[in-house]
Amino acid sequence: MDNSPKKDLSKYKNSFFFFDADDEDLIVPMRNPKFGYTLNFAKPLAYIFLLIVLLVLILITRLLA
């Protein structure tokens, strides 16, 4: 996976959120590559992925409590 930010930097909102329905990638590098990756929030799968991660974290914290 390429760690350089996408060419059109106007698709980044607040340097953290990325919205581009024409981009096929779900996980994209952040505007500053040193900070890692973010999701393409123009894709519905990004919200499903985020929800699954959140549910897993909640489940783990409840099991450890």
MDAnalysis code that builds the backbone (N, CA, C; Angstrom):
import MDAnalysis as mda
import numpy as np

u = mda.Universe.empty(195, n_residues=65, atom_resindex=np.repeat(np.arange(65), 3), trajectory=True)
u.add_TopologyAttr("name", ["N", "CA", "C"] * 65)
u.add_TopologyAttr("resid", np.arange(1, 66))
u.add_TopologyAttr("resname", ["MET", "ASP", "ASN", "SER", "PRO", "LYS", "LYS", "ASP", "LEU", "SER", "LYS", "TYR", "LYS", "ASN", "SER", "PHE", "PHE", "PHE", "PHE", "ASP", "ALA", "ASP", "ASP", "GLU", "ASP", "LEU", "ILE", "VAL", "PRO", "MET", "ARG", "ASN", "PRO", "LYS", "PHE", "GLY", "TYR", "THR", "LEU", "ASN", "PHE", "ALA", "LYS", "PRO", "LEU", "ALA", "TYR", "ILE", "PHE", "LEU", "LEU", "ILE", "VAL", "LEU", "LEU", "VAL", "LEU", "ILE", "LEU", "ILE", "THR", "ARG", "LEU", "LEU", "ALA"])
u.atoms.positions = np.array([
    [0.845, -1.174, 0.000],
    [0.000, 0.000, 0.000],
    [0.890, 1.237, 0.000],
    [0.587, 2.153, -0.893],
    [1.362, 3.381, -1.020],
    [1.064, 4.298, 0.161],
    [2.102, 4.862, 0.762],
    [1.935, 5.694, 1.949],
    [1.888, 7.178, 1.622],
    [1.867, 7.557, 0.341],
    [1.800, 8.971, -0.006],
    [0.344, 9.411, -0.079],
    [0.063, 10.668, 0.307],
    [-1.329, 11.124, 0.271],
    [-1.854, 11.178, -1.150],
    [-3.169, 11.165, -1.282],
    [-3.793, 11.234, -2.597],
    [-3.447, 12.561, -3.255],
    [-3.476, 12.586, -4.584],
    [-3.082, 13.783, -5.331],
    [-3.984, 14.983, -5.034],
    [-5.295, 14.770, -4.992],
    [-6.233, 15.868, -4.781],
    [-6.432, 16.095, -3.286],
    [-5.663, 17.016, -2.724],
    [-5.703, 17.250, -1.282],
    [-6.993, 17.930, -0.836],
    [-7.786, 18.434, -1.776],
    [-9.059, 19.062, -1.397],
    [-10.075, 18.026, -0.928],
    [-9.812, 16.748, -1.167],
    [-10.708, 15.679, -0.719],
    [-10.548, 15.390, 0.770],
    [-9.486, 15.908, 1.365],
    [-9.258, 15.743, 2.803],
    [-9.975, 16.857, 3.551],
    [-10.699, 16.506, 4.592],
    [-11.381, 17.482, 5.442],
    [-10.712, 17.459, 6.806],
    [-10.207, 18.595, 7.243],
    [-9.505, 18.720, 8.527],
    [-8.295, 17.795, 8.610],
    [-7.710, 17.461, 7.502],
    [-6.514, 16.605, 7.408],
    [-6.719, 15.199, 7.954],
    [-7.930, 14.867, 8.370],
    [-8.180, 13.551, 8.941],
    [-9.216, 12.772, 8.148],
    [-10.273, 13.423, 7.747],
    [-11.354, 12.764, 7.010],
    [-11.101, 12.864, 5.512],
    [-11.360, 11.777, 4.805],
    [-11.173, 11.738, 3.360],
    [-12.502, 11.359, 2.723],
    [-12.969, 12.177, 1.776],
    [-14.226, 11.931, 1.068],
    [-13.968, 11.973, -0.426],
    [-14.086, 10.835, -1.094],
    [-13.981, 10.785, -2.550],
    [-14.694, 9.534, -3.039],
    [-15.900, 9.718, -3.548],
    [-16.705, 8.585, -4.011],
    [-16.096, 7.925, -5.242],
    [-15.295, 8.658, -6.000],
    [-14.685, 8.101, -7.209],
    [-13.430, 7.286, -6.913],
    [-12.892, 7.427, -5.723],
    [-11.693, 6.676, -5.333],
    [-12.112, 5.279, -4.894],
    [-11.461, 4.266, -5.431],
    [-11.844, 2.881, -5.129],
    [-11.289, 2.382, -3.800],
    [-10.342, 3.087, -3.205],
    [-9.720, 2.636, -1.959],
    [-10.604, 2.926, -0.753],
    [-10.665, 1.978, 0.162],
    [-11.391, 2.174, 1.416],
    [-10.468, 2.785, 2.465],
    [-9.237, 2.308, 2.507],
    [-8.243, 2.819, 3.451],
    [-7.232, 3.629, 2.658],
    [-7.074, 4.887, 3.047],
    [-6.182, 5.792, 2.324],
    [-5.197, 6.416, 3.308],
    [-4.013, 6.805, 2.832],
    [-3.064, 7.466, 3.727],
    [-3.582, 8.844, 4.126],
    [-3.242, 9.265, 5.323],
    [-3.657, 10.588, 5.782],
    [-2.887, 11.650, 5.009],
    [-3.335, 12.879, 5.135],
    [-2.693, 13.979, 4.407],
    [-1.216, 14.073, 4.777],
    [-0.917, 13.885, 6.048],
    [0.464, 13.799, 6.506],
    [0.763, 12.319, 6.713],
    [1.570, 11.704, 5.839],
    [1.798, 10.252, 5.907],
    [2.389, 9.764, 7.228],
    [2.980, 10.644, 8.012],
    [3.548, 10.234, 9.301],
    [2.468, 9.812, 10.291],
    [1.216, 10.233, 10.041],
    [0.124, 9.928, 10.959],
    [-0.608, 8.652, 10.602],
    [-0.235, 7.983, 9.536],
    [-0.836, 6.695, 9.212],
    [-1.933, 6.780, 8.177],
    [-3.032, 6.087, 8.442],
    [-4.098, 5.930, 7.447],
    [-5.443, 6.367, 8.007],
    [-6.371, 6.620, 7.101],
    [-7.745, 6.946, 7.453],
    [-8.676, 6.219, 6.493],
    [-9.955, 6.343, 6.719],
    [-10.946, 5.692, 5.862],
    [-11.483, 6.686, 4.840],
    [-11.912, 6.169, 3.711],
    [-12.602, 6.975, 2.713],
    [-14.073, 7.015, 3.122],
    [-14.487, 8.094, 3.760],
    [-15.824, 8.190, 4.334],
    [-16.913, 8.411, 3.293],
    [-16.566, 8.468, 2.029],
    [-17.576, 8.523, 0.972],
    [-18.095, 7.126, 0.653],
    [-17.442, 6.113, 1.180],
    [-17.846, 4.720, 0.958],
    [-18.659, 4.219, 2.150],
    [-19.828, 3.622, 1.915],
    [-20.637, 3.085, 3.020],
    [-19.903, 2.004, 3.814],
    [-19.015, 1.284, 3.167],
    [-18.261, 0.237, 3.847],
    [-17.369, 0.809, 4.955],
    [-16.959, 2.062, 4.832],
    [-16.141, 2.697, 5.867],
    [-16.910, 2.798, 7.177],
    [-18.184, 3.133, 7.096],
    [-19.003, 3.251, 8.300],
    [-19.285, 1.881, 8.913],
    [-19.459, 0.883, 8.075],
    [-19.653, -0.484, 8.576],
    [-18.388, -0.962, 9.282],
    [-17.242, -0.708, 8.675],
    [-15.956, -1.071, 9.264],
    [-15.774, -0.380, 10.614],
    [-16.082, 0.906, 10.668],
    [-15.950, 1.676, 11.900],
    [-16.892, 1.150, 12.982],
    [-18.089, 0.796, 12.611],
    [-19.060, 0.249, 13.554],
    [-18.600, -1.099, 14.106],
    [-18.056, -1.950, 13.251],
    [-17.559, -3.257, 13.694],
    [-16.406, -3.086, 14.678],
    [-15.484, -2.192, 14.375],
    [-14.356, -1.945, 15.279],
    [-14.863, -1.432, 16.622],
    [-15.816, -0.527, 16.591],
    [-16.376, 0.010, 17.827],
    [-17.078, -1.072, 18.639],
    [-17.845, -1.920, 17.990],
    [-18.537, -3.001, 18.692],
    [-17.560, -4.006, 19.299],
    [-16.494, -4.311, 18.594],
    [-15.478, -5.228, 19.126],
    [-14.814, -4.617, 20.361],
    [-14.508, -3.330, 20.306],
    [-13.901, -2.672, 21.469],
    [-14.843, -2.663, 22.665],
    [-16.111, -2.403, 22.431],
    [-17.091, -2.431, 23.520],
    [-17.199, -3.835, 24.100],
    [-17.238, -4.830, 23.242],
    [-17.326, -6.215, 23.698],
    [-16.111, -6.601, 24.534],
    [-14.937, -6.225, 24.101],
    [-13.713, -6.550, 24.839],
    [-13.715, -5.877, 26.206],
    [-14.107, -4.603, 26.261],
    [-14.105, -3.910, 27.559],
    [-15.135, -4.503, 28.513],
    [-16.253, -4.961, 27.999],
    [-17.269, -5.583, 28.868],
    [-16.816, -6.961, 29.351],
    [-16.088, -7.679, 28.519],
    [-15.597, -8.995, 28.927],
    [-14.486, -8.886, 29.964],
    [-13.697, -7.835, 29.887],
    [-12.593, -7.660, 30.829],
    [-13.031, -6.990, 32.127],
    [-14.207, -6.417, 32.150],
    [-14.680, -5.700, 33.356],
    [-15.172, -6.658, 34.419],
])
